[in-house]
Amino acid sequence: MSAQQIYLDHAATTPLLPQAREAWLEGAAHWANPSSPHKQGRAARAALEDARERVKKALGWDGEVIFTSGASEALAIGLGRAKAVRRLVSAVEHDAVFRAAPDAQELPMRDGEVDIDALKDALALPDRAVVAVQSVNSETGTVLLPHATSPLVERVREAGGLVLADCSQSAGKMVLPDADMIVLSAHKLGGPIGIGALLVKDFAMIEPSGGQERGYRAGTENLPGALGLAAALEAGGGENWATTAEQRFEFRNALARHGEVLQPGVPCSHIFALAAPRLAATAMLIRMDAAGFAISAGSACSSGTLKQSRVLKRFGIAEDLARRTVRVSIGWNTTPEQLDAFAEAWAKVNA
């Protein structure tokens, strides 16, 4: 058993950046409600609006920012209040997307990306649609929306629709994609838990839904969280990590010598889905945890029976392969030495 656990589950949540921790503690001193009219409330409001502008500047966003309790609430507002009649979502979206839009039409995948022909057919109807797609898939690391304008975005815009990009796994790590709405989750990028944001190009795209956040969200604002989010984004993206993209891809290649890297479509450099040669995902998690490494599974356990992940199935991954799949995800504080140690342990377990 290792003396210290090496954490490689950053796609689930990532440790607080020092800058974010300091900002969160600073925000805790502003205990007043930002909506209160008195002096303390006005001071809290000023700090909140400053955090909003800092988020916009750090991301290069010239639209609006609605602070939320996290990505799930941001998705609920973006999909639930969008001025559109229909909801279209990629088949590999996070469960939170399907909870936010339970009646949405599912867009199939082809060769690791949204099937453009199916999207074209879905957009052919006259009613306006909002289309939700992850920028980076949380289970495979597949880039579905690059930072440049993609054929998917162009197709939706031509049809007069809106694009909502779930950037929970890419914001603060990669340049934002071209979208009408962007979803952020602070704890995925080194900020505190309990804060997220919905970026909207124009408030005219969504219906008001509450008393706070200019009437587009209900609930007292989380000022410490907003300051922590702003500080985390200002700390810099993947270029300031302890590893380079090249080192992370070399790490992936090393793991592939003793297993199979599942990479439908274009890969990112911080999330990898790995299928062990023989052992089931649950067995791999237990063995790697005992060896001192924290990773997660690419499959879900239900009623004692390991079932294939919905996401992997929609990507066309065979059930037997999916049952042996785990996820390794890298963060801002992951070192090259930690990657080397995991690669060595992975090789030993799968020898």
Buried (B, 14 or more C-beta within 10 A) or exposed (E): EEEEEBBBBBBBBBBBBEBBBBBBEBBEEBEBBBEBEEEEBEBBBEBBEEBBEBBBEBBEBEBBBBBBBBBBBBBBBBBBBBEBEBBBBBBBBBEBBBEBBEEBBBBBBBEBBBBBEBBEEBBEEEEBBBBBBBBBBBBBBBBBBBEEEBEBBEBBBEBEBBBBBBBBBBBBBBBBBBBBBBBBBBBBBBBBBBBBBBBBBEBEBBEEBBEBBEEBBEEEBBBBBBBBBBBBBBBBBBEEBBBEEEBBBBBBEBBBEBBBBBBBBEBBBBBBBBBBEEBBBBBBBEBBBEBBBBBBBBBEEEEEEBBBBBBBBBBEBEEEBBBBBBBBBBBBBBBBEBBBBBBEBBBEBBE
